[in-house]
């Protein structure tokens, strides 16, 4: 049904002996959205994608993809995926590797050219893959996912190995997929990319889903940037207000978590205390700030699992 989730999990768990890779994960990806799954090294993102594709069996819980159970032929026929570093026959050209994939997927060869064109590999299609860079292999993997014209794309670190131009081009491809009614789930440690392209995100840490919200909700609007002198006294006053949840000093200014409607109250308290306020404005939190607050770990640590 159109309103049914494109992908959903119910208490999905995966244990490797005593190691808990996923712990009762409940996640929902809506049709037509770009969903970003982010987390530090070893968080469980790649394990999750393997379970979705039926490459591993869950210890507990369940996965439904487009109304089908994970790993079933009916479900896999409607999914295009690039998980970890794509593997190809190095002695074959990019085009011939696509011919192999097309044969396995039951896709006509006339889809190969447009797929390679879309990811920017048309000019190198006849070159052997052994001469491809990591970024080119990544793009070839996306071309392989593109072949079937699937409903759901699962992309593991899709910008890995790409230069800035390639990253921008990949971003455009992902946006175009969503505009054409496709659903995209991507895992990434590059929060700036997630922030620019995703509709919603899920933050995963030690196998648990800590948060699942839209990018706008995650960043929020309840933060003020305050420049004041003396700064330490301004911070002390802000911390005493019951309407203030958090005060941080950063780059010679305060970042205050507060209901924007109480900004006038904060300004009044500072001025009445003899504090010179030179700037007070609403700012949104970056995804990196949210990530660090939730996990306490650097957001750029993740490459593979």
C-alpha positions in Angstrom: 0.0 0.0 0.0 1.2 3.6 -0.8 1.2 4.6 2.9 3.0 1.6 4.1 6.7 2.0 5.2 9.3 1.3 2.6 11.4 -0.3 5.3 10.6 -1.0 9.0 12.2 -3.1 11.7 10.7 -4.5 14.9 13.1 -5.1 17.8 15.8 -6.1 15.3 18.8 -7.6 17.1 22.0 -9.2 16.0 24.5 -10.9 18.4 27.9 -12.4 17.6 28.5 -14.4 20.7 28.7 -11.9 23.5 29.0 -9.0 21.1 25.7 -7.2 20.6 25.9 -5.6 17.1 22.2 -4.5 17.1 20.0 -4.2 20.1 16.2 -4.2 19.5 16.3 -1.6 16.7 13.0 -0.1 15.7 13.4 2.0 12.6 11.0 3.2 9.9 11.8 4.6 6.4 8.9 6.2 4.7 8.3 5.9 0.9 9.9 8.6 -1.2 12.2 10.0 1.5 16.0 10.2 1.9 16.8 8.7 5.2 20.3 9.0 6.7 21.6 6.5 9.2 24.6 7.9 11.1 26.8 6.5 13.8 30.4 6.1 15.0 32.7 3.3 14.1 31.2 -0.1 15.1 27.7 1.4 15.7 26.1 -1.4 13.7 25.1 0.4 10.4 26.7 -2.1 8.0 25.3 -5.0 10.1 21.9 -3.4 9.8 22.2 -3.2 6.0 23.3 -6.8 5.8 20.3 -7.9 7.7 18.0 -5.9 5.5 19.5 -7.5 2.4 19.3 -11.0 3.9 23.1 -11.4 3.9 22.9 -12.2 7.6 20.2 -13.6 9.9 18.9 -11.6 12.9 19.2 -13.0 16.4 15.8 -11.6 17.1 13.1 -9.3 15.7 12.1 -8.8 12.1 12.6 -6.6 9.0 10.0 -5.8 6.4 11.1 -4.3 3.1 8.4 -3.0 0.8 6.0 -5.4 2.5 8.3 -8.4 2.1 10.5 -10.3 4.5 14.2 -9.5 4.3 16.2 -11.6 1.7 13.2 -12.8 -0.2 13.5 -12.8 -4.1 10.4 -10.6 -4.3 11.9 -8.0 -2.0 15.4 -8.1 -3.4 14.1 -7.5 -6.9 12.9 -4.1 -5.8 16.1 -3.1 -4.0 19.3 -1.6 -5.4 22.2 -1.6 -3.0 25.9 -0.6 -2.5 27.2 -2.1 0.8 30.8 -1.4 1.9 33.3 -1.3 -1.0 31.8 -2.7 -4.2 33.6 -5.7 -5.7 33.9 -6.3 -9.4 35.9 -8.4 -11.8 39.1 -6.4 -12.2 40.0 -7.9 -15.6 36.7 -6.9 -17.1 35.7 -3.4 -18.2 33.1 -1.3 -16.3 30.7 -2.0 -19.1 31.3 -5.8 -19.1 30.9 -5.9 -15.3 27.5 -4.2 -15.8 26.6 -6.9 -18.4 27.3 -9.5 -15.7 25.1 -7.7 -13.2 22.4 -7.2 -15.8 22.3 -10.9 -16.6 22.0 -11.8 -13.0 19.3 -9.3 -12.4 17.4 -10.2 -15.6 17.8 -6.6 -16.9 18.2 -5.7 -20.6 21.6 -4.5 -21.7 20.2 -1.3 -23.1 19.9 0.0 -19.5 23.7 -0.2 -19.0 24.6 2.9 -21.0 22.2 5.3 -19.3 23.3 3.9 -15.8 26.9 4.5 -16.5 26.1 8.0 -18.0 24.2 8.9 -14.9 27.1 8.3 -12.6 29.7 9.9 -14.8 31.5 6.8 -16.1 30.4 6.7 -19.7 33.9 7.8 -20.9 35.6 5.1 -18.9 33.1 2.4 -19.5 35.4 0.3 -21.7 38.4 0.6 -19.3 39.3 -2.3 -17.1 38.1 -2.0 -13.5 41.6 -2.7 -12.3 42.5 0.8 -13.4 39.5 2.4 -11.5 40.0 4.6 -8.4 38.1 3.9 -5.2 35.7 6.7 -6.1 35.1 5.3 -9.6 34.4 1.8 -8.2 31.9 3.5 -5.8 30.2 5.1 -8.8 30.2 1.8 -10.7 28.5 0.2 -7.7 25.8 2.9 -7.8 25.4 2.3 -11.6 24.8 -1.4 -10.7 22.1 -0.5 -8.2 20.6 1.8 -10.8 20.3 -0.9 -13.4 17.1 -2.5 -12.0 15.4 0.9 -11.5 14.5 -0.3 -8.0 12.0 1.3 -5.6 14.4 1.4 -2.7 18.1 2.2 -2.7 20.4 1.1 0.2 23.7 3.0 0.0 26.6 2.4 2.4 28.9 5.5 2.5 28.0 6.5 -1.1 30.5 9.4 -1.2 33.5 7.3 0.1 36.6 8.0 -2.1 34.9 10.7 -4.1 36.5 14.1 -4.7 34.5 17.3 -4.1 33.1 17.3 -7.6 32.1 13.6 -7.3 30.5 14.2 -3.9 28.4 17.0 -5.4 27.4 14.8 -8.4 26.5 12.0 -6.1 24.3 14.3 -4.0 22.5 15.4 -7.2 21.9 11.7 -8.1 20.4 10.9 -4.7 18.2 13.9 -4.8 17.0 13.0 -8.3 16.1 9.5 -7.2 13.9 10.9 -4.5 12.3 13.4 -6.9 11.4 10.5 -9.1 9.6 8.8 -6.3 12.4 6.4 -5.1 13.2 5.8 -1.5 16.9 6.1 -0.4 18.5 4.9 2.8 22.1 5.9 3.1 24.6 5.4 5.9 27.3 8.0 6.3 29.7 9.6 8.8 29.8 12.8 6.8 27.2 14.9 8.6 27.5 17.8 6.3 26.4 15.6 3.5 23.5 14.1 5.5 22.4 17.5 6.5 22.2 18.7 2.9 20.5 15.7 1.3 18.4 13.8 3.9 14.8 14.4 5.0 15.2 12.4 8.2 18.0 10.8 10.1 18.5 8.0 12.6 21.4 8.1 15.0 22.7 4.6 15.9 25.3 4.0 18.7 26.4 0.6 20.1 23.6 -1.0 18.2 20.8 1.1 19.6 18.8 3.8 17.8 19.2 6.9 19.9 17.1 9.3 17.8 14.9 9.3 14.7 13.6 12.6 13.5 13.6 15.0 10.6 16.7 17.0 10.0 14.8 20.2 10.9 13.6 18.7 14.2 17.1 17.4 15.1 18.7 20.8 14.5 15.8 22.6 16.2 15.4 26.3 16.7 15.7 26.6 20.5 19.2 27.9 20.6 20.5 31.5 20.9 23.9 32.9 20.1 24.8 35.6 22.6 27.8 37.9 22.4 28.2 39.7 25.7 30.9 41.3 27.9 32.0 40.1 30.3 31.3 36.6 28.9 31.8 34.6 32.1 29.3 36.7 34.1 26.8 36.4 31.2 27.2 32.6 31.2 26.6 32.5 35.0 23.4 34.6 34.7 22.1 32.5 31.9 22.7 29.3 33.8 20.6 30.5 36.7 17.5 31.0 34.6 14.9 28.2 34.8 14.0 28.6 31.1 17.6 27.7 30.1 18.5 24.1 29.5 22.1 24.4 28.5 24.9 27.0 28.2 28.1 26.6 26.2 31.0 29.0 25.5 32.2 28.7 22.0 34.4 31.1 19.9 34.0 34.0 22.2 30.2 33.7 22.5 27.5 31.8 24.4 25.2 29.2 22.9 22.1 29.0 25.0 19.5 26.3 24.7 16.2 28.1 25.5 12.7 28.6 24.2 13.1 31.3 21.6 10.0 33.0 23.1 12.1 33.6 26.3 14.9 35.4 24.5 13.7 38.8 25.7 13.8 37.5 29.3 17.4 36.5 28.9 18.3 39.8 27.3 16.6 41.7 30.1 18.4 39.7 32.8 21.8 40.3 31.2 21.2 44.1 30.7 19.8 44.5 34.3 23.0 42.9 35.6 25.2 45.4 33.7 26.2 43.1 30.9 26.9 44.6 27.5 25.0 42.5 25.0 26.3 43.1 21.4 24.5 40.3 19.7 21.6 37.9 20.5 20.1 35.8 17.7 18.5 32.4 17.1 20.8 29.7 15.6 20.2 26.1 14.6 22.3 23.4 16.0 24.5 21.5 13.5 24.0 17.8 13.1 27.5 17.3 14.4 26.6 19.1 17.7 23.6 16.8 18.1 25.6 13.8 17.3 28.3 14.6 19.8 25.7 15.4 22.5 24.0 12.0 21.9 27.1 9.8 21.6 30.0 11.7 23.1 32.1 10.6 20.2 33.6 12.4 17.1 31.2 12.2 14.2 34.0 11.8 11.6 35.4 8.5 13.1 33.4 6.3 10.9 34.7 4.8 7.7 33.8 1.1 7.7 32.6 -1.5 10.2 
